[in-house]
Amino acid sequence: TRIAIFVSGGGSNARVMIDRFQAHPEDGVEVVLLVSNKATAGALTVAAERGVPSLVVKRSEWTAGTELLEALEAYSVDFIVLAGFLWLIPAYLVQAYPNRIVNIHPALLPQYGGKGMYGHHVHAAVKAAGETESGITIHYVNENYDEGNIIYQAAVRLDADDTPEKIAERVLRLEHANYWRVVRQLVQRGLRPQQ
Ligand SMILES: N[C@@H]1O[C@H](COP(=O)(O)O)[C@@H](O)[C@H]1O
């Protein structure tokens, strides 16, 4: 199965996933394209160093969609994985890839999700609420932020004196341990949503 990873930032999840699937062809997953909405995203260097082609999309192209859909077709992309991608996914892409776009959110949805809830904002809100645990949510993507059907969740206990940065560190470790595994499972299940 040929996947494209969409990113906006440093790309630690993309790095873990590309390294895993390049080292384990038996997983049946090939990262064939990295798409970024930021020309300065560190993830672009991660991809270049690993021989994965990349594409930077401008807002105008994103809104129109033609060039992006053509590129996804040119690379025969079967499945899209969002890893720290901050733009809302437009209807044309959700329709072109029904139940074939997933995202990872660094909190236990439905709490601490939605527009503006990304990166350190999430962990600061979890801290401010005095939560004793946080975690990750992997979900299908629809046209609303963080609202698609949940595929997988995992939690981590927090210490009372954890800072938002420490919470982010604990959660990112969970992301790196689980995201590629859940993607592999979906691929091995033929990308069919769980009944
Ligand atoms: N959506 C969130 O954005 C962050 C991306 O990190 P990276 O993969 O760019 O390091 C991750 O915490 C992810 O959950």
The ligand as an ORCA input file, in Angstrom:
! r2SCAN-3c Opt
* xyz 0 1
  N      -0.662     16.540     15.525
  C       0.487     16.584     16.399
  O       1.536     17.379     15.888
  C       2.776     16.888     16.400
  C       3.688     16.645     15.220
  O       4.938     16.324     15.619
  P       6.045     15.886     14.532
  O       5.629     14.571     13.963
  O       6.099     16.973     13.476
  O       7.287     15.807     15.337
  C       2.447     15.612     17.143
  O       2.389     15.816     18.518
  C       1.074     15.263     16.631
  O       0.246     14.581     17.545
*
